[in-house]
Amino acid sequence: MGNLADEYGTDVEFYVKPLTTTIHADTPTGAPAALHDLLDQLGLQRHEYPAGAPLYIWHTVPEQLDAHEQRCLATRAIPVLRLAGYKVDCTPEVFDEATFRQAAHEVRARTAHPSVQNPAPAPSSSRPAPARRTP
């Protein structure tokens, strides 16, 4: 089996690798570092071949999680990746509908009310900022 993201023209393909229980997240050849970093932040484990100067990079869901937690971790990543502008596909054996709905709701809530999650920094001086002119 080759790289499914290259094959299907997506940014991320979640699937169970045949003859295993490992959930893979394939990214296209030459995917941006930002995509790999986001997958890392979402809890997936990065793998590179060869080590040091990788020609191929992929992610897996941590195998120490039980099967349900593995599906949930992969499914929770989907709305975040889509919000970031990535095209994502997921096979039915990985996808968990209830988890997806909850994760999508949480992502929408964060984007609808960003000030709740990320309050504005306090001003650094007591002087008011000059008024901006608009043409």
FIVO-696071 format. One record per residue: x negated, y, z negated of N, C-alpha, C in turn; residue number from 1; residue in one letter. Coordinates in pm, whole numbers, plus 32768, in hexadecimal, padded with zeros to 4 digits. Layout:
! FIVO-696071
{r {X, Y, Z}, {X, Y, Z}, {X, Y, Z}, NUM, 'a'}
...
***
This chain:
! FIVO-696071
{r {7FAB, 7F8A, 8000}, {8000, 8000, 8000}, {7FA7, 807B, 8000}, 1, 'm'}
{r {7FC6, 80DB, 8057}, {7F7C, 8158, 805F}, {7FB5, 81BF, 8002}, 2, 'g'}
{r {7F92, 823A, 801C}, {7FC1, 82AA, 7FCE}, {804F, 82CD, 7FFB}, 3, 'n'}
{r {80B1, 82BA, 7FA5}, {813C, 82D0, 7FCB}, {815D, 8363, 7FE2}, 4, 'l'}
{r {811A, 83BD, 7F9D}, {8133, 844C, 7FB4}, {8109, 8474, 8041}, 5, 'a'}
{r {809A, 843F, 806F}, {8070, 8458, 80F9}, {80D3, 8419, 815A}, 6, 'd'}
{r {80FB, 839F, 813C}, {8155, 8356, 8195}, {81DE, 8399, 81A3}, 7, 'e'}
{r {8216, 83CC, 8133}, {829C, 8406, 8135}, {829F, 849E, 813F}, 8, 'y'}
{r {822B, 84DF, 813D}, {8226, 8570, 814B}, {8257, 85BB, 80D0}, 9, 'g'}
{r {8242, 8581, 805B}, {826A, 85C2, 7FDE}, {81EE, 85F2, 7F93}, 10, 't'}
{r {8206, 863D, 7F28}, {8199, 8668, 7ED2}, {817D, 8603, 7E63}, 11, 'd'}
{r {81E7, 85C0, 7E34}, {81D9, 8559, 7DCD}, {823C, 84E9, 7DEA}, 12, 'v'}
{r {820C, 846F, 7DE3}, {825F, 83F7, 7DF1}, {8250, 83A5, 7D72}, 13, 'e'}
{r {82BE, 8398, 7D26}, {82BE, 8342, 7CAF}, {82F3, 82BA, 7CD7}, 14, 'f'}
{r {82AB, 8250, 7CB2}, {82D6, 81C8, 7CD3}, {828E, 8165, 7C77}, 15, 'y'}
{r {82C2, 80EB, 7C70}, {827F, 807F, 7C27}, {8227, 8036, 7C8B}, 16, 'v'}
{r {81A8, 802E, 7C6B}, {814A, 7FEA, 7CC4}, {8173, 7F57, 7CCE}, 17, 'k'}
{r {817B, 7F22, 7D47}, {81A4, 7E96, 7D58}, {814D, 7E35, 7D07}, 18, 'p'}
{r {818F, 7DCF, 7CD4}, {8152, 7D64, 7C85}, {811C, 7D94, 7BFF}, 19, 'l'}
{r {8145, 7E0D, 7BD3}, {811D, 7E42, 7B51}, {8198, 7E83, 7B12}, 20, 't'}
{r {8185, 7EBA, 7A9C}, {81ED, 7F0C, 7A5D}, {81BE, 7F9D, 7A53}, 21, 't'}
{r {8151, 7FBF, 7A97}, {8115, 8043, 7A8E}, {815F, 80A7, 7AE7}, 22, 't'}
{r {8188, 8118, 7AAA}, {81C7, 8183, 7AF6}, {8159, 81DF, 7B2A}, 23, 'i'}
{r {8154, 81EC, 7BAD}, {80F2, 8241, 7BF1}, {8133, 82C4, 7C1C}, 24, 'h'}
{r {80E1, 832B, 7C25}, {8108, 83AB, 7C60}, {80A0, 83CA, 7CCA}, 25, 'a'}
{r {80C2, 83AC, 7D47}, {8067, 83C9, 7DB6}, {8078, 8459, 7DE1}, 26, 'd'}
{r {8009, 8498, 7E02}, {8008, 851E, 7E3B}, {7FC3, 8515, 7EC3}, 27, 't'}
{r {7FDE, 8572, 7F1C}, {7FA1, 8568, 7FA1}, {7F0A, 857E, 7F9E}, 28, 'p'}
{r {7EC9, 854A, 8001}, {7E3A, 855F, 8011}, {7E21, 85F6, 8017}, 29, 't'}
{r {7DC3, 8626, 7FC8}, {7DA3, 86B4, 7FC7}, {7E06, 8709, 7F7A}, 30, 'g'}
{r {7E56, 86CC, 7F23}, {7EB7, 8718, 7ED2}, {7E6E, 8782, 7E81}, 31, 'a'}
{r {7EB0, 87F4, 7E68}, {7E6E, 885F, 7E1E}, {7E51, 8836, 7D8D}, 32, 'p'}
{r {7DE5, 886D, 7D58}, {7DC0, 8853, 7CCD}, {7E31, 8878, 7C6E}, 33, 'a'}
{r {7E7E, 88E0, 7C90}, {7EEC, 890B, 7C3A}, {7F54, 889C, 7C29}, 34, 'a'}
{r {7F6C, 884F, 7C91}, {7FCB, 87E0, 7C87}, {7F94, 8774, 7C29}, 35, 'l'}
{r {7F16, 8752, 7C3A}, {7EDA, 86ED, 7BE1}, {7ED9, 871E, 7B51}, 36, 'h'}
{r {7EBA, 879D, 7B3D}, {7EBA, 87D5, 7AB6}, {7F45, 87D1, 7A78}, 37, 'd'}
{r {7FAB, 87F0, 7AC7}, {8034, 87EC, 7A94}, {805B, 875E, 7A6D}, 38, 'l'}
{r {8038, 86FC, 7ABF}, {8055, 8670, 7A9B}, {800E, 864A, 7A1A}, 39, 'l'}
{r {7F93, 8679, 7A07}, {7F4B, 8661, 7989}, {7F98, 869D, 7915}, 40, 'd'}
{r {7FC5, 871A, 7924}, {800D, 8760, 78BA}, {8091, 871B, 7898}, 41, 'q'}
{r {80CC, 86D8, 78FA}, {814B, 8693, 78E5}, {8139, 860A, 78A4}, 42, 'l'}
{r {80BE, 85E5, 7886}, {80A4, 856A, 783C}, {807A, 84F3, 788E}, 43, 'g'}
{r {8064, 8506, 7911}, {8036, 8498, 7964}, {7F9E, 848F, 795C}, 44, 'l'}
{r {7F6B, 8417, 7973}, {7EDB, 8401, 796B}, {7E9E, 8405, 79F7}, 45, 'q'}
{r {7E36, 8456, 7A06}, {7DF3, 8466, 7A87}, {7D8C, 83F7, 7A9C}, 46, 'r'}
{r {7D86, 83C6, 7B17}, {7D22, 8363, 7B3F}, {7CE1, 8398, 7BBF}, 47, 'h'}
{r {7C5F, 8380, 7BCB}, {7C14, 83B0, 7C3F}, {7BBB, 8342, 7C74}, 48, 'e'}
{r {7BB1, 833B, 7CF8}, {7B56, 82DC, 7D36}, {7B11, 831D, 7DAD}, 49, 'y'}
{r {7A90, 8314, 7DB6}, {7A34, 82EB, 7D4D}, {7A28, 8357, 7CE3}, 50, 'p'}
{r {79FA, 8332, 7C6F}, {79EC, 8391, 7C00}, {7985, 83FB, 7C25}, 51, 'a'}
{r {799D, 8474, 7BF7}, {793F, 84E1, 7C0E}, {795E, 8533, 7C8A}, 52, 'g'}
{r {796A, 84F4, 7CFB}, {798B, 8539, 7D78}, {79FD, 84ED, 7DBB}, 53, 'a'}
{r {7A75, 84F9, 7D83}, {7AE2, 84A2, 7DAF}, {7B11, 84BB, 7E3E}, 54, 'p'}
{r {7B2A, 844D, 7E82}, {7B6A, 8451, 7F04}, {7C00, 843C, 7EF4}, 55, 'l'}
{r {7C24, 83F9, 7E86}, {7CAF, 83D6, 7E6E}, {7CD0, 83F2, 7DDB}, 56, 'y'}
{r {7D3B, 843C, 7DC4}, {7D68, 845C, 7D3C}, {7DF9, 8430, 7D2F}, 57, 'i'}
{r {7E19, 83ED, 7CC2}, {7EA3, 83C7, 7CA7}, {7EBA, 83CE, 7C11}, 58, 'w'}
{r {7F37, 83CA, 7BEA}, {7F5C, 83CD, 7B5D}, {7FB2, 8354, 7B3C}, 59, 'h'}
{r {7FAD, 832B, 7ABE}, {8005, 82C3, 7A8D}, {8044, 82F1, 7A0B}, 60, 't'}
{r {80B5, 82B5, 79EB}, {80F4, 82CD, 796A}, {80A7, 8279, 7904}, 61, 'v'}
{r {808B, 82AF, 788E}, {803E, 8261, 782B}, {807E, 81D9, 780F}, 62, 'p'}
{r {802E, 8171, 781B}, {8062, 80E9, 780B}, {807E, 80C4, 7779}, 63, 'e'}
{r {804C, 8113, 7719}, {8067, 80F4, 768D}, {80F7, 8114, 7666}, 64, 'q'}
{r {813E, 8160, 76BB}, {81CC, 817D, 76A2}, {821F, 8104, 76C8}, 65, 'l'}
{r {8293, 80F4, 7685}, {82EA, 8085, 76AF}, {832B, 80A9, 7735}, 66, 'd'}
{r {8369, 8048, 7774}, {839E, 8058, 77FC}, {83FF, 80CD, 7806}, 67, 'a'}
{r {8459, 80DC, 77A5}, {84BA, 814A, 77A9}, {8473, 81D1, 779C}, 68, 'h'}
{r {8414, 81DC, 7741}, {83CA, 8259, 7730}, {837A, 827B, 77AD}, 69, 'e'}
{r {8345, 8216, 77F1}, {82FC, 822E, 786D}, {8358, 826A, 78D7}, 70, 'q'}
{r {83CF, 8230, 78E7}, {842E, 8265, 7949}, {8458, 82F3, 7923}, 71, 'r'}
{r {846D, 830A, 78A2}, {8496, 838F, 7876}, {842A, 83F7, 7890}, 72, 'c'}
{r {83AC, 83D6, 7876}, {833F, 8435, 788D}, {8339, 845B, 7921}, 73, 'l'}
{r {8340, 83F7, 7978}, {833C, 8413, 7A09}, {83B5, 8466, 7A33}, 74, 'a'}
{r {842A, 8442, 7A02}, {84A5, 8488, 7A27}, {84A6, 8518, 79F5}, 75, 't'}
{r {8474, 852E, 797A}, {846F, 85B8, 7943}, {8413, 8611, 7995}, 76, 'r'}
{r {83B2, 85D8, 79D8}, {8355, 8628, 7A29}, {8397, 865F, 7AA7}, 77, 'a'}
{r {83FD, 861D, 7AD9}, {8437, 8642, 7B5A}, {846C, 86D1, 7B5E}, 78, 'i'}
{r {84C2, 86FC, 7B00}, {84F3, 8786, 7B08}, {8484, 87EF, 7AFC}, 79, 'p'}
{r {8421, 87D4, 7AAB}, {83B1, 8832, 7A9B}, {8364, 883E, 7B1E}, 80, 'v'}
{r {8349, 87CD, 7B5D}, {8301, 87CE, 7BDC}, {8351, 8814, 7C49}, 81, 'l'}
{r {83D3, 87FA, 7C4C}, {8428, 883B, 7CB1}, {842F, 88D0, 7C9B}, 82, 'r'}
{r {843B, 88FA, 7C1D}, {843E, 8989, 7BFF}, {83BB, 89CC, 7C2C}, 83, 'l'}
{r {834D, 8983, 7C22}, {82CB, 89B9, 7C4E}, {82BE, 89B9, 7CE6}, 84, 'a'}
{r {8324, 8985, 7D2C}, {8326, 898B, 7DBE}, {82F6, 890D, 7E03}, 85, 'g'}
{r {82E4, 88A1, 7DB9}, {82B4, 8826, 7DF5}, {8327, 87CC, 7E22}, 86, 'y'}
{r {8311, 8784, 7E8F}, {8371, 8724, 7EC2}, {8354, 869E, 7E7D}, 87, 'k'}
{r {83B8, 8669, 7E34}, {83A4, 85F2, 7DE1}, {8409, 8588, 7E06}, 88, 'v'}
{r {83DC, 850B, 7E08}, {8435, 849A, 7E1C}, {8417, 8433, 7DB0}, 89, 'd'}
{r {847E, 83E5, 7D8F}, {8473, 8384, 7D23}, {84C7, 830A, 7D45}, 90, 'c'}
{r {848E, 8294, 7D37}, {84D9, 821B, 7D55}, {8541, 8201, 7CE8}, 91, 't'}
{r {85AD, 81BC, 7D0A}, {8618, 81A4, 7CA8}, {85EA, 8159, 7C2B}, 92, 'p'}
{r {858A, 80FF, 7C35}, {855F, 80B5, 7BBE}, {8513, 810C, 7B5B}, 93, 'e'}
{r {84E6, 8180, 7B84}, {84A2, 81DE, 7B2A}, {8503, 8246, 7AF5}, 94, 'v'}
{r {8560, 8273, 7B46}, {85B8, 82E3, 7B26}, {861B, 82C2, 7AB7}, 95, 'f'}
{r {8629, 831E, 7A56}, {868A, 8311, 79EA}, {86E7, 838B, 79EF}, 96, 'd'}
{r {8763, 8375, 7A16}, {87C4, 83E1, 7A2E}, {87D9, 843A, 79B3}, 97, 'e'}
{r {87F0, 83FF, 793F}, {880A, 8450, 78C6}, {8791, 84A6, 78A3}, 98, 'a'}
{r {871C, 846E, 78AD}, {86A2, 84BA, 7890}, {8691, 852C, 78F3}, 99, 't'}
{r {86AD, 8511, 7972}, {86A1, 857A, 79D8}, {8701, 85ED, 79BA}, 100, 'f'}
{r {877F, 85CD, 799B}, {87E0, 8638, 797E}, {87B2, 868D, 7908}, 101, 'r'}
{r {8781, 864C, 789E}, {8752, 8696, 7828}, {86D8, 86EC, 784A}, 102, 'q'}
{r {867A, 86B4, 7893}, {8600, 86FF, 78B7}, {8622, 8774, 7912}, 103, 'a'}
{r {867D, 875F, 7972}, {86A5, 87CC, 79CC}, {86E9, 883B, 797D}, 104, 'a'}
{r {873D, 8816, 791E}, {8780, 8879, 78C9}, {8719, 88CA, 787A}, 105, 'h'}
{r {86B6, 8886, 7843}, {864E, 88CC, 77F5}, {85FC, 892A, 784D}, 106, 'e'}
{r {85DC, 88FF, 78C5}, {858E, 8954, 7921}, {85E0, 89CE, 7948}, 107, 'v'}
{r {8660, 89BA, 7966}, {86B7, 8A2D, 7989}, {86C3, 8A8D, 7914}, 108, 'r'}
{r {86D0, 8A59, 789B}, {86DB, 8AAF, 7825}, {865C, 8B02, 7812}, 109, 'a'}
{r {85E9, 8AC4, 7826}, {8569, 8B0E, 7818}, {855C, 8B7A, 7880}, 110, 'r'}
{r {8586, 8B5E, 78FD}, {8576, 8BC2, 7966}, {85E0, 8C2E, 795C}, 111, 't'}
{r {8654, 8C0E, 7925}, {86BE, 8C72, 7916}, {869F, 8CD2, 78A3}, 112, 'a'}
{r {8658, 8CA4, 7840}, {8638, 8CF5, 77CA}, {85A3, 8CEE, 77AB}, 113, 'h'}
{r {854E, 8D20, 7806}, {84BD, 8D14, 77F0}, {848D, 8D5F, 7776}, 114, 'p'}
{r {84D2, 8DC8, 774D}, {84A4, 8E16, 76D9}, {84B3, 8DC7, 7658}, 115, 's'}
{r {850D, 8D66, 7655}, {851D, 8D13, 75DF}, {84A5, 8CB9, 75CF}, 116, 'v'}
{r {8472, 8C82, 763D}, {8402, 8C26, 763A}, {837C, 8C71, 7633}, 117, 'q'}
{r {8371, 8CE0, 767C}, {82F4, 8D2A, 7686}, {830E, 8DBD, 7667}, 118, 'n'}
{r {830F, 8DE2, 75E7}, {8329, 8E6E, 75C7}, {82BD, 8EC9, 7600}, 119, 'p'}
{r {82E5, 8F43, 761F}, {8288, 8FA5, 7656}, {821F, 8FC7, 75EC}, 120, 'a'}
{r {81A3, 8FDC, 7616}, {813B, 8FFF, 75B5}, {8154, 9089, 7578}, 121, 'p'}
{r {8128, 9099, 74FF}, {8137, 911A, 74BC}, {80DD, 9180, 74FE}, 122, 'a'}
{r {8109, 91FF, 7505}, {80B4, 9266, 7542}, {8032, 9274, 74F4}, 123, 'p'}
{r {7FC5, 9292, 753B}, {7F43, 929A, 74FB}, {7F27, 9324, 74C0}, 124, 's'}
{r {7F74, 9389, 74E5}, {7F60, 940E, 74AB}, {7FE6, 944D, 748D}, 125, 's'}
{r {7FE2, 94B8, 7441}, {8060, 94FA, 741C}, {808B, 9560, 7485}, 126, 's'}
{r {8032, 957E, 74E6}, {8056, 95DD, 754F}, {80B8, 959D, 75B0}, 127, 'r'}
{r {8122, 95E4, 75D5}, {817F, 95AC, 7637}, {813E, 95A7, 76C0}, 128, 'p'}
{r {8164, 9545, 770D}, {8131, 9538, 7796}, {816A, 95A7, 77EC}, 129, 'a'}
{r {811D, 95DA, 784D}, {8151, 9644, 78A5}, {81C5, 960E, 78F9}, 130, 'p'}
{r {8223, 9667, 7915}, {8295, 9641, 7966}, {8268, 9625, 79F4}, 131, 'a'}
{r {82A4, 95BF, 7A32}, {8283, 959D, 7ABD}, {82E3, 95E5, 7B18}, 132, 'r'}
{r {82AF, 9615, 7B86}, {8303, 9656, 7BE9}, {8320, 95F2, 7C58}, 133, 'r'}
{r {839A, 95F3, 7C83}, {83BF, 959E, 7CF4}, {83E7, 95F8, 7D66}, 134, 't'}
{r {83BE, 95D8, 7DDE}, {83DF, 962D, 7E52}, {8472, 9629, 7E73}, 135, 'p'}
***
